[in-house]
Amino acid sequence: MGPTDLRGVWATVLLPLEANDDIDFGRLEAEVDVLLTTGVHGIYTNGSAGEFHTLGDAEYDRLHDLVATRCRAAGMPFQLGAGHPGGHRSLELIRRAAALEPDAIQVVLPDWLPLTTEEVLAAVDRMARVADGSRWCSTTRPAPRRGSTRRRSSGWPTRCPH
């Protein structure tokens, strides 16, 4: 899957929660099974509606194992979200996602402080190296923090062609 293959309608996996805020994995399995029958072009996890920043390691791994297993069995392309507000945590999640060999890994830039263009490019380059050959794409959250701008991605295609 290349950059031009990331088109069409991709369905996000929403996290069904129990009353105690644990993920209801039974309902999650049913949700993924339904998504696989809807005619979408792919399925992805941990988008901005997926509570990606609240997942512990066991939940993250179980969610991604479930999606990877079901999507592979159905021949459905899938992306795994590995974004996190903290840069080091994001790198760990990228490593975990890459181990499952998804069609792409979604990342977000750390955004607690404004980043210069060089800092953005350094972060993107490191994310790509940690992804270890896995394809990935960047998503932008709706409200960048403290002075960061949407122009952050200038220079990516030519300077970090991962």
C-alpha positions as CSV (number, residue, x, y, z in Angstrom):
1,M,0.0,0.0,0.0
2,G,1.4,3.3,-1.0
3,P,0.4,6.9,-0.4
4,T,-2.0,6.9,-3.4
5,D,-3.7,3.8,-2.0
6,L,-4.9,5.6,1.1
7,R,-8.2,6.7,-0.4
8,G,-11.8,5.8,-0.3
9,V,-13.9,5.3,2.8
10,W,-12.1,4.1,5.9
11,A,-14.0,3.2,9.0
12,T,-12.7,4.0,12.4
13,V,-13.0,1.6,15.3
14,L,-14.9,3.3,18.1
15,L,-14.2,2.0,21.6
16,P,-17.3,0.6,23.3
17,L,-16.9,1.1,27.0
18,E,-18.4,-0.7,30.0
19,A,-19.8,1.2,32.9
20,N,-16.4,1.2,34.6
21,D,-14.7,2.6,31.5
22,D,-13.0,-0.7,30.6
23,I,-13.2,-1.6,26.9
24,D,-16.0,-4.0,26.2
25,F,-14.0,-6.4,23.9
26,G,-17.1,-8.5,23.1
27,R,-18.8,-5.5,21.6
28,L,-15.6,-4.4,20.0
29,E,-15.3,-7.8,18.2
30,A,-18.9,-7.5,17.0
31,E,-18.2,-3.9,15.8
32,V,-15.2,-4.9,13.8
33,D,-17.1,-7.8,12.3
34,V,-19.9,-5.4,11.2
35,L,-17.4,-3.0,9.7
36,L,-15.9,-5.7,7.6
37,T,-19.2,-6.2,5.9
38,T,-20.0,-2.6,5.1
39,G,-18.0,-2.2,1.9
40,V,-15.5,0.2,3.3
41,H,-12.0,0.4,1.8
42,G,-10.2,-0.1,5.1
43,I,-10.4,0.0,8.9
44,Y,-8.3,2.1,11.2
45,T,-7.8,2.4,15.0
46,N,-7.1,5.1,17.4
47,G,-8.3,8.1,15.5
48,S,-9.3,11.2,17.3
49,A,-12.5,9.6,18.4
50,G,-10.7,6.4,19.7
51,E,-9.5,7.6,23.1
52,F,-6.0,6.7,21.9
53,H,-4.3,8.7,24.6
54,T,-6.0,6.8,27.4
55,L,-5.1,3.2,26.5
56,G,-2.7,1.2,28.6
57,D,-0.3,-1.3,26.9
58,A,-2.5,-4.3,27.4
59,E,-5.6,-2.6,25.9
60,Y,-3.5,-1.2,23.0
61,D,-2.1,-4.6,22.2
62,R,-5.4,-6.4,22.5
63,L,-7.2,-3.9,20.4
64,H,-4.6,-4.0,17.6
65,D,-4.3,-7.8,17.8
66,L,-8.1,-8.1,17.3
67,V,-8.2,-5.6,14.4
68,A,-5.1,-7.1,12.7
69,T,-6.4,-10.7,13.0
70,R,-9.9,-9.9,11.8
71,C,-8.8,-7.7,8.9
72,R,-6.2,-10.1,7.6
73,A,-8.7,-12.9,7.7
74,A,-11.2,-10.8,5.7
75,G,-8.6,-9.4,3.3
76,M,-9.3,-5.9,4.6
77,P,-6.6,-3.2,4.6
78,F,-6.0,-1.7,8.1
79,Q,-4.1,1.1,9.7
80,L,-3.1,1.1,13.4
81,G,-3.0,4.4,15.3
82,A,0.2,5.1,17.2
83,G,-0.3,8.7,18.0
84,H,0.2,10.2,21.4
85,P,0.7,13.7,22.7
86,G,4.1,12.6,24.2
87,G,6.9,12.0,21.6
88,H,8.6,9.1,23.5
89,R,5.3,7.3,24.1
90,S,4.4,7.7,20.4
91,L,7.7,6.1,19.4
92,E,6.9,3.1,21.6
93,L,3.4,2.8,20.1
94,I,4.8,3.0,16.6
95,R,7.2,0.1,17.5
96,R,4.3,-2.0,18.8
97,A,2.1,-1.2,15.8
98,A,4.9,-2.0,13.3
99,A,5.3,-5.5,14.8
100,L,1.8,-6.3,13.5
101,E,2.6,-5.3,9.9
102,P,-0.4,-3.1,9.2
103,D,-0.9,-1.5,5.8
104,A,-0.1,1.8,7.5
105,I,0.5,3.3,10.9
106,Q,-1.1,6.6,11.8
107,V,1.0,9.1,13.8
108,V,0.5,12.6,15.2
109,L,3.2,15.0,16.1
110,P,3.9,15.9,19.7
111,D,2.2,19.2,20.1
112,W,2.5,20.4,23.7
113,L,5.1,23.1,22.6
114,P,5.4,24.9,19.3
115,L,7.8,23.1,17.0
116,T,10.1,24.6,14.5
117,T,10.3,23.2,11.0
118,E,13.6,21.4,11.8
119,E,12.0,19.9,14.9
120,V,9.1,18.6,12.9
121,L,11.4,17.1,10.3
122,A,13.5,15.5,13.1
123,A,10.4,14.0,14.7
124,V,9.1,12.7,11.4
125,D,12.4,11.2,10.5
126,R,12.7,9.4,13.9
127,M,9.1,8.1,13.6
128,A,9.8,6.7,10.2
129,R,13.0,5.0,11.4
130,V,11.1,3.5,14.3
131,A,8.4,2.3,12.0
132,D,11.1,0.1,10.4
133,G,9.8,-0.1,6.9
134,S,6.1,0.0,7.8
135,R,4.2,2.6,5.8
136,W,2.7,5.4,7.8
137,C,0.6,8.5,7.5
138,S,0.2,11.6,9.6
139,T,-3.0,12.9,11.1
140,T,-3.5,16.3,12.5
141,R,-5.7,16.8,15.6
142,P,-8.3,19.5,15.4
143,A,-6.7,22.0,17.9
144,P,-2.9,22.2,17.9
145,R,-1.6,23.4,21.2
146,R,0.2,26.6,22.3
147,G,1.4,28.3,19.2
148,S,1.8,25.3,16.9
149,T,0.4,25.7,13.5
150,R,-1.1,23.6,10.7
151,R,1.9,24.6,8.5
152,R,4.0,22.2,10.5
153,S,4.1,19.7,7.6
154,S,5.9,21.9,5.1
155,G,8.9,20.1,3.7
156,W,7.9,16.6,4.7
157,P,7.4,15.1,1.2
158,T,10.8,16.3,-0.1
159,R,12.9,16.1,3.1
160,C,11.5,13.0,4.8
161,P,10.2,10.8,2.0
162,H,9.3,7.8,4.2
